[in-house]
């Protein structure tokens, strides 16, 4: 099992959905970074279920305890260990359906890979619950990036057939959008009316015992040109690797993405100019990346998030113990849609990936502004 990722900065994730705790270890951070625990808590609140009918009924405090690597509010240069206790577990919800593989989940594949020794309660280590640890680690990375002038935010671009307003191309307008999203701890959209339409679609799915998916869109401002390590550690490669590690992400595109298939080269290329001594593009179909390397334009990408596989409708499945067909009616507490909670997870994953790339680019000591 591969639970560690990164080059100059490395991230390890641990824990299970209904275990004692989940957590993360960040290794490779330079000494001297301020660590704002209030900011980490603020970011964690964006991921928490809010008892609003849009999320699971399982609510967790998600208080992050820092066990090592931070002293008097600054990183020490040694591994930072973050732990989040699981306090609202109900493993008994899964007793009645034990052995029945939930369609869309990793129950069957995990059972095969780990020969039945995996923790099946709520998906165990494969649960979206573990993304709380990623969010905590990413929040710490976000703080480091913010000190370097890098801002990141994610909005819900689409839920079912409801679509949010697009991100702005003009940099000052985009910066204002990102700032508004950064302060949003509820439903992260740019257009409130679109948000209401999305929430109605989620509530309708929940009432039917079903779920819905959608698209998350992230933008990053403040990255220097020249970031990335081609061939295999291009910016797209690193970020896609991290994004596909988020449960339920099934597609990723940068800039115009799959839209390139319908364009001519003359339409797809981004013309270049010089403004105030800086090379910039007159459009951003490339999403801020050429040849796997940042070009100084805003980094823009999207992920497709599948509908939550845990639905309350009866489904056809198999009994793993008996190796025979079966039917399943799930129990427990589940999200009818995860996009509003997954937005900060996507931001967090990207923050870690970009900090790793910046550290490789600059060297570990310059990471701390030296």
N, C-alpha and C positions, 0 to 999 in steps of 0.2 A: 504494500500500500504506500503510495507516494503522498505524503502530507506536508512536504517541504518544497518551497519554490523560491527562486531568486538567485542572483549572482553575487553582487557586492553586498546587498542587503537580502537576508533570507527570512522567510516567513514559514513557521510551522503551526498547523492547526491541530487541535486535539479535542476529544470528548464525544459524547453521544447525546441524543435528544432527551433520553430519560435517565441518564447517568447523573452522578453527583454534580458535575460541572463541565463546562466547555472552556476553551481558552486558546491563546496564541502566544508564540514566542517570536520576537523580532530580534535578529542577530545581525550585527554589522553596522548598527547606527553609531555615528561618531558621538563622542562625549560632548556635552554642552548644549544640547537642544532643550529649550524650555518644554515642559510637558504640562499642559493645562487639563487637569482632570475634569473641570467643569465643561470644557469644550468637548471632551470625549463623551461625557454624559449627555450633552446636547445632541450630538450626532446619534448616539444610541437610542434616544427617544424617537428619532425619525423611523426607526425600524420596529419599535414596539407595537404590539397589538393594542388597540385603543377601546375595545368594547363598543364599536361603532356600527356593527353589522356588516362591516367590510372585511373583517379579519377573523382569525381564529378566536375562539373564546378563551384559549390559553393565554393568560397574560403573565409576564415575567417582569420583575423589577429591572433586570439586566444591569445591575450595578457592577462596574468593572473594578476589580482589585488588582493593583500593581504589586506583584510579589518580588520583583527584582529589576535591576537595571536603571532605576530612577532614585535619585537622592536629592533631597531639598528642592524638588521641582525641576531637576535637570537630568538628562540621560547621563549615565556614567561611562558609556562605551562598552558595557558588558550586556549580555542578552536581557531584553526586557520581556518579562513574563506577565501576561494579562489573564486573569481568571474571572469567569462569570458563573455563579452558582445557579443550578437549576432548582427552583423552589416550588414550581407549580406543576409537578409531574403526576400523571395518572396512568402508570403502565398497565393497570388492570383493564383499561379500555381496549387493549389489544388481545386480552386473553381469549375472548370468544372467537376471534378470527385467526388465532395462532396457526401458522402453517399454510394459510391461504395467501398466495402472492397477490399483492395489490397491483392491478394493471397500471402501467405508467411509472411505477416506482422501481427501485433497485432491489426489491425483495428477492426476485428469482435470480438475478445476476449475482447478487451478493451471496446468496445461498450456494450457488455453484462455485464461486471463487473461493469462499472461505469454509466450504464443506460443512455448513450448518453451525459454525461456531460464532457467527456474527451476532451482534446485539440487534434483535428485530424490533424492539419497542420504539414505535414512532419513526422507524427508518434508521435508528441508531446513528452511526457516524455519517450516513448518507442523507440525513434530515436537513431541511432548510434551517433548523434551529442552530446548526453549527455556524451559519453565516453571521450570527451575532458576534462570534469571536473575530471573524474577518472584519466586521464593521468596527470593532474596537481597535484593532491593529491599524486599519486604514485611517481612522480618525486621528491617531497619533501621527501618521504619515502626512495627513492633510495639514496638520498644524505646522509641520516642518516645511512643506511646500508653500504654504501661505506666507511664511516668513521670507521666501524667495520670490514672492510676487506671482505665484502660480495659483490660479483659482479653478475649481472643478465643481460642476453641478450637473445633476441628472433630472430630467422631467419625464413624465409619462406622455409619450408622443401619441399613443393609441391604446384604447381598450376596446376589444371587439371592433365595432365599426365607428366608434366615436374618436375623433382626432383633436389633439391640442393645437394651439397656434404654433407656427414654426419658429425655430431659433432665428434671431436676426443675423444678417451678414455684417452690418456695420459694427465695428468693434465696441464703441461706447454703448450702443443699444444692447449688444450681447452681454457686455459686462453688467449692465443693469439687470438683465434677465437672470444672470447667474447669481447676482447678489440677492435677488428676491427669492430664488429657489433655495439658496443657502439658509435663509431664515425661515423657510416653510417647514414646519414639523408635522403637517397634516397630510394633505393630498397634493403632491408636487406637480402642479400644472401651471402653465402660463396664462391660460384663459379659464376663468372661473366657471363660465357657462359650459365649456367643454368638460370641465371637471364634474359638474353636476350630471351631465349626460353619461359620463363614464361610471359614476357611482350608481346611477340608476341601473345600468347594465349589470354591474356587479351584484346589486341587491336582487335583481330579477333572477340571475343565475343561482344565487344562494337560495331563494325561495323555491326554485325548481330542484334543489338538491344537486346542482351542477356547478360548473366553474367556467371562468373565462380567462383568456390570455391577452397579450398585447405587445407593445413595443416600448422600450426605454431608449431615450436619446441623451447622450452625454456630450458636453462641450468643455474644453480646457483652454484657458487663456494664460499667457505669460510664459509658455515654453520657448526656450531658445531654438533657433535653427541649428541643425546638425546633431540632434539627439537620435540615437538608434545605433544598433550594432548588426548590420547586415552580414551575412545572409540570414542566418537562422534566429538571430535575436533582433530582427527589425521591430520597430514600434508596433506594427500590426501583429507580428508574431507573439510578442510578449503579452500585449493586452488581450489578444484573442485567447491565448492560453488561460489567462486569469478569468476572463469572462465566461468561458466554457466550463470553468470550475464551479461556477455558481449554479446550484440546482435549478433546473427548469429552463435555462438558456439553451436555445436550440439553433440560433442563427446570429451572426455578427456581420455588420458591414460598415465600412469607413467611407465618409464623404458621400458621393452619389451611389456608391455600393452597386447593388444589382441594377440600378438605373443606368449604369454605363452601357449595359447591353443594348439599350435602345438609342444610343447617341452615336454621332459621327465623331471622328477625332477632333474636328474643328469645333465641335460643341463641347467635347469632354475636357479638352486642355484648358488650363487656367493661365491666361495671359499674365505676363510679369511687367512690373514697372518699378520705379524708385521714388519713394516719398520720404522726404526729410532724411535722406541718406540711407534709407532702409529698403531693401528689396521686399516687395510684397506682391501678392497675386490680386488680380481684379475680379476673380471669382474663387470659389473654394470647393470645386467638385472633388478634388483630391482629399479633402478632409484634413488638411494640414500636414500631409505626408507625401513625399516623393521618394521612390527607391527605398522605402523602409525607414527614411530619415525625416525628422520634422523639418518643415520649411519656414517656420515662424508664423504661419497663419493659425487660426484657432483649430485645435484638434477636435474633430466632430465624428462621432460614430453612434451606431444603434445596435441594440440587441433585441432579438425576438424571444419573448418569454411564453412558454407553452401554458395552457390552462392547468391549474393545479390538478394533479392526478387523483388526489383524495376527494372523491365525490360520493354523495349519499345514495345515488342510484344503484340498483342491483346490477352486478357485472359478472361476466363469464371469466373464470380463472382456473387455476389448478391448485390442488392440495399437495404441497411439497412432500409431506410425510407419506401420503398414500400414492403419490405419483399418478393422480387421476383427475379428470375434470371436476370442477366444483363451481358453485356460485358464491358470490361475496356481497354482503351488505355491511359496509364499514361502520365502525363506531368511532368515538373520539371527537376531537376538536380540530377543525381544519379550515383553511382559508378558501373562500370562493374565488379569490384573486390575490396574487402576491405582488403585483406591480408597485403599488404605493409603498410597500415595505421594502421591496427589492431595489428601489431607486438608490437609496443610500448605500446598499451593499455594492452596487455597481460602482458608485463613486469611490467607495473604500478600496475596492479591488484595483481600480485604476490609479488611485493615489499611491498605493504600494508599488505597483509596477513602474510608475513614472519616477518615483524616488529611487528605485533600484537602478533604472537606466541613467538618471542624472548622476548618481553616485559613481557608476561605472565610467561615465563620461568625464567627471570632474576629479575623481579621487575621493577617498573617504574623508579626508580632512576638510576639503572644500565644501563637503556636504553641510558642515556646520557653519558655513559662512567665512571660513578662514582663508 
